[in-house]
Amino acid sequence: MINKIRNNLSIKIGFIIGVIILIIFNLLLLTCYYELYLEKKISDRYQLTINELETHLNTIKEEIKSEDDISEYLNSYIKDKDIEISLLDSNNNVINTFYSKDKINKNKIEYSEIIKFQNEYYLISVSKKRNIINFKIALNVLIFEIINIFILAILGISASNKKILSPIASLSKDFNNYKFGIIPRKRHLRGEIYKLQNDFVDFVNNLEEEKQKQNRIIASISHDIKTPLTSILGYSERLLTNKNLSNETKHKYASTIYNKSLVMKEIVEEFDDYLSCNIKDDKKTEKISIKYLVDYLNQYYKEDLKEKNIEFRVKTNCPNLIINVDLSKFKRVFSNIITNSLRHFDKNKKILNININEQKDDRIIFEIADNGKGCDVEVLDKIFEPLYTTDKSRKISGLGLSICKEIIESHNGTIKAINNKLGGFSIIFTIDVYKED
């Protein structure tokens, strides 16, 4: 959940940064356009307006020499012109303002000069509405901005295509290829989509590994069933076709068929157990004390193992602690491990110990130790794989230990195998101590 939130924030932040970069780049281009082109156009336009005002003022200065009334002349001069004239006295007080249409209040360009009329000095100011950015300049700016936005859009699309669209297309290609059996590969590139793609690759690899494991299980189960099934078919055919068999021989064949059928039944039941442990259903947990578990193990196994000349002991330093487990599956762990030990005793004095102790991290550690043959160190991590078989020094086949691993891990525990001080083999697993909230 946290990674998903981080990915979403990363995408949003990346989008915001991209937009900001495009805006800044656009402003830089506009600044360059103004400095290199637009400023000169505006300056030339301004200078043309000043020259026009200066021409008006020079005309007024020449023509007013032959006039008797300056105000009357200025009022006559202003007609049909888009300028404004202000007449001020020597103290800079406005005498009158002349305009042909509307008065220009703001945003105007002025040009002023002092003139002498009938031995009096006046300040004449000629103004015109500021119209530096005309339609042509505005159109040029608009065209430049459209081109600018078009270029930035192409750059943005190219960047997004490289950052988003291309990885999405690559991911889609991997999906389609996988339908035809082509395994995708990881890409060592940055980006959220590539992370998603690599997650998909991990998912596919896990799926392929699981399929291979299932195929191995099916092949092994098929092989294990074929062997007794061949014997059953052979002896059954003899019973059906040979009418001259003695009763003793018929009984021998029937016993063989029955025993082979039991072997097949055991194989199927073990496979069913493995499947049930792999189904992610809700565990039917119950709270039990370690003392209850010790009593159960002693009651269920001690007499039976004693008859097999096996010394069996269960010890604990935490009888009052509670664990919350699926009891039927948890009992199956002990059954599978003990059954596995019984297959590999090779000493006259046979020992099987179960030690249950409390750890400092609120976990309980279980050790089931025998003094059997032990196991090669290089295969200790592999014995929990379904149907894994080691060399002759210790043959571990079937699904028993794999079922144990599934059960313990479904209880958030850990499990491992070691060679112990007894010279045999130990399975060690942990379970959390149950505590009331």
HELIX and SHEET records of a PDB file:
HELIX    1   1 ILE A    2  TYR A   33  1                                  32    
HELIX    2   2 TYR A   34  LEU A   38  3                                   5    
HELIX    3   3 GLU A   39  GLU A   63  1                                  25    
HELIX    4   4 ILE A   64  SER A   66  5                                   3    
HELIX    5   5 ILE A   70  TYR A   77  1                                   8    
HELIX    6   6 PHE A  135  SER A  160  1                                  26    
HELIX    7   7 ASN A  161  LEU A  165  3                                   5    
HELIX    8   8 SER A  166  LYS A  179  1                                  14    
HELIX    9   9 GLU A  192  THR A  241  1                                  50    
HELIX   10  10 ASN A  247  ASN A  278  1                                  32    
HELIX   11  11 ILE A  290  GLU A  307  1                                  18    
HELIX   12  12 LEU A  327  LEU A  342  1                                  16    
HELIX   13  13 VAL A  377  VAL A  379  5                                   3    
HELIX   14  14 GLY A  400  SER A  410  1                                  11    
SHEET    1   A 4 VAL A  94  TYR A  99  0                                        
SHEET    2   A 4 ILE A  83  LEU A  88 -1                                        
SHEET    3   A 4 GLU A 120  LYS A 129 -1                                        
SHEET    4   A 4 LYS A 108  PHE A 117 -1                                        
SHEET    1   B 2 GLU A 286  SER A 289  0                                        
SHEET    2   B 2 ILE A 322  VAL A 325 -1                                        
SHEET    1   C 5 ILE A 310  THR A 316  0                                        
SHEET    2   C 5 LYS A 350  GLU A 358  1                                        
SHEET    3   C 5 ARG A 363  ASP A 370 -1                                        
SHEET    4   C 5 PHE A 425  ASP A 432 -1                                        
SHEET    5   C 5 ILE A 415  ASN A 419 -1                                        
END                                                                             
